[in-house]
Amino acid sequence: MMLTWLIAVILLTMLLCLVRALLGPTTYDRIIAINMFGTATVLFITVHGFWKGRPVFIDIALVYALINFIATISVLRFLEREGVDVVDVLKKEVHRID
């Protein structure tokens, strides 16, 4: 029963991440939302594997986590090469929130 609720909460989190990725005001909001979606997916795969009694799902989740990490770094590097200073934009976003 508890795992069912946990899976439902993870799916809700994933849905909210997709909404943020589609409606995010800046590119970096979208990148962070997609990264968070990937992290929630790793958590979902792990919990689902535990629920079904299939420990091989943990290996799949680890591979997905590595792919998610590499993809996020690649997108940020691409933006940096295009002339967008990632650090300055993120600093401005933090100061805008404060």
PyMOL commands that set and color helices and strands:
alter all, ss='L'
color gray80, all
select helices_A, chain A and resi 2-23+27-52+56-81+86-97
alter helices_A, ss='H'
color red, helices_A
deselect
rebuild
show_as cartoon
